[in-house]
Amino acid sequence: MRRPAGRRPRRLARWWRRRSLRTRLTVIAATAIAVSVFVGFQVASELLDWELQDAAEDQLRADSRLLAATAERSGVAQVPLPPYPGSGRLVRVILPDGSTRTPAGQPVLPPVSGPAGRVARGASADLMESTDSDDDGYLIYTLRAGDGAVQVARSTDDGPINRFGFGMLLIGLLCVAGGALVGRAVARTGLAPIDRLTAAAVRVAHTRDLDADIPDEGGGEIRRLIQSINEMLAALRDSRRAQRLLAEDAAHELKTPLTSLRLNVELLIRLDRRGTLDSALPAESRTRLLDDLGAQVAELSTLAAELTDLARGDVSDENTEVLDLADVVVAAAARARSRVPDIEIALDVTPVEVSGRPAALQRAVLNLIDNAGKWSPAGQPVQVRLRAGGASAVLEVDDAGPGIDVVDVPRVFDRFYRAGSARALPGSGLGLSIVQRVVDAHGGRVAVARSARGGALLRVVLPAVAPPTRGRWPTAGEDTVVR
């Protein structure tokens, strides 16, 4: 069974890809030099052959004119032909009847060709031709002389060309070997920074020491590669530091509710084992304790969900789509009302289309409303306003609470940060941090200010996709309170 014709090239390609870059550069350099020497040999051989051919033809013409001048004076039948000296040119006289005369001892020339016979008969003045025989080849020049013709021939000797080719072959082999050595040296020198870069990367991988930057050396592509790797190491350092801080903060925040939950559960278990649960805890105290346990479990669930959202950051399986931010705000307000039945929310929203992830945006709006709901006094609704501001969607959430102190404003979006006045309230300190993450992921910005009612005003600005095309949602005077 024959193998497919394309398997061998694929096998060769796989073999080539498995070679090191240093070996590839060496092979490429040697091959380039070999090809250059071969092309140079071919060109030089052709030029040398042309030069030798032209020189031989010029010499034959000159010798033929001398012999023809003698034949003109004495006649072709009586022209003197000295004995052949053993080397050099060959001569022959063609008589009018087609017979020939040659010097004594001269090697036999090929028979007179038809074109040469026509020269002897006067049909043409001269003829340059080359012939090949079994023993040797000849370059023959025929010139009309008197009533016949004279011929001067020279053996076509390939010796100079062969010697030249042999010399070029030796030179080519030396050049290929030298080119391989030079290519190897150049590859070693050029790849030295990459070798050091590889060693540094291996050291970082083995030691897990992300603080060790790779020294910047070389130039051009090598420097850009080293800078890119150092930037990647810096990003990994920041990511590891963020993970460590997240774990430390999460452990700290989980400690308090878990301790309280554990103490309450241990109290119930101890009293139940003693059989004094009913006598030690009146119905009112037991109800209060169970409510406390439920609140602590809810707080832990909320904290776990917020930690999950925060750890996930911008990575989400949810697809980005063009949506009406007003729909997201209304849905978030409805969720906030279902979670805290006594909260009042006043909506004043205008349809504005943005590009984003619906669930992430709803989570951010819900966190804003929850944060404002903690501070809004009874009878004072959380005001949520959405409008189009040029090429942006502007969302504002404000409350009538005490507002945020100036010293707390720079850290209000930090993870787990809670102002001194908020420590007695439920919450994990992650809500606004999640808001900032979501807004940043959507190319927007979030800021804190003081509302006209004296409370906090949180403003989110997101890029809008298109001008609003639908009707306006109910205003503050048109059933603005969500019940």
Buried (B, 14 or more C-beta within 10 A) or exposed (E): EEEEEEEEEEEEEEEEEEEEEBBBBBBEBBBEBBEBBEEBBEEEBEEBBEEBBEEBBEBBBEBBBEBBEBBEEEBBBEBEBEEBEEEEBBBBBBBBEEEBBBBEEBEEBBEBBEEBBBBBBEEBEBBBBBBEEEEEBBBBBBBBBBBBBBBBBBBBEEEEBEEBBEEBEEEBEEBBEEBBEBBBEBBEEBBEBBEBBEEBEEEBEEEEEBEEBBEEEBEEEBEEBBEEBBEEBEEEEEEEEBEEEBEEBBEEBBEEBEEBBEEBEEBBEEBEEEEEBEEBBEEEEBEEBEEEBEBBEEBBEBBEBBBEBBEEBEEBEEEEEEBBBBBBBBBBBBBBBEBBEEBBBBBBBBBBBBBBBBBBBBBBBBBBBBBBBBBBEEEBBBBBBBBBEEEBBBBBBBBBBEBBEEEBBEEBBBBBBBBEBBEEEEBBBBBBBBBBBBBBBBEBEBEBEBBEBEBBBBBBBBEBBEEBEEEEBEEEEEEBEBE
